[in-house]
Amino acid sequence: MFRSIMNTAVEASQSIQKESDKFASGLAVITIVLAAVRFAATKDPVMAWVALLEELGILGIFASISVGFASWAPNFYKWFVSLANDIGGADMTSAHSHHGNAAGPGL
């Protein structure tokens, strides 16, 4: 069950991609409008540019995450699983390994 969870999540995200793209586009427009309003409302020119660049930078971060989700999400999940396996000392994708490792080597 745990081995295919991320692949299933990526497949599910692909099935709703059109709707999520519309929602993301709407949020991007709102972010750009709010950034422009903050830019226009600030009296200090340096702070105006800082506010504008902050808003557009955050928009860029979320856009890159949204665009690259299908390619990096499974590998990111596998990295966390391998990290958990290294820390826990057992296969953390199996419930039996969890219980056996928690019980200790004496059993």
N, C-alpha and C positions, 0 to 999 in steps of 0.2 A: 504494500500500500504506500509506504513512504517513498519508495524508489521512483514512483511515477507521478508524485504529487506536483512537482514543478512543471513537468511536461504537460500535465493535464491543465494546470493553471494557464500556461502559455497558449494551449489550444483554445481554452475558454476565452481568453482575452482576444484571440484572433476572430472569434465568432461575433464579438460585439465591437469590433474595431471601428466600423462606420459611425456608430452612435458615440463611441468614446472620442473619436476625432472631432465630431461636431461639438461635443461638450468642451473638449480641450481648446478648440478654436474660439469658442465663446469666452472661455476664461482668459485666453490670450488677449482678446480684444479688450476685455474689462481691465486687465493688467496694464495694457498699453495706455488706455484712456486715463486710468488712475495715475500712472506714472507721469503723463502729460499734465494732469491737474496738479500733482505735487510739484512738478517742475515750474509751472506757472505761478503757483501760490507761494513759493519760497522767495523771500526778499534777497537773501544772500546768494550770489551767483555760484559760488563754490558748492554750497549745500544743495543748490538746485541740480547741478550736474551730478553730485554724489547720489542724490535721491533717484534721479533718472537712471543712472548706470546700475544702481542696486536693483531696482525693479526689473530692468531689462536683463540683468545677469541672472536673477532668480528665474525669470521666464525662460531663459536659455537652458538653465540646469534642468528644469522640469520638461522642457521640450526634448532635450537629449535623452532623458530617462524614458520618456514616452516612446520615442522613435526606436531606441535600441533595446526595449524590454525583451522582445522575443529572442534576441541573440545573446544577451548577457545574463538574463535571469536564471536559466538552468545551470550555467557554470557557477554563478554566484551561490546558488543553493548547494551545489555539490561541494564548493569550497567550505561552506559552513558545516556540512555533514562530515567532511574529512577533518575539520577542526574539532568537531564534537567527538569523533572517533579517537583522535589523538589524545584529547583531554580525558575522555572517559575510559579509554583503554578497551573498548568493545565496539561492536557494530551497533551504532545508535539508531539505526533504522529498523531494528528488530526489537519487539517488546520483550522477547525471551532474553536477549542480551542485556537489556536494561535490568531486568530482575536478577539475572545471574551475576552481573557485575556488581549490583548493589548488595547482594548477599555476601559477597566477598569470596576469596579463594578457599576458605575453609570448608565450604559446602560441596 
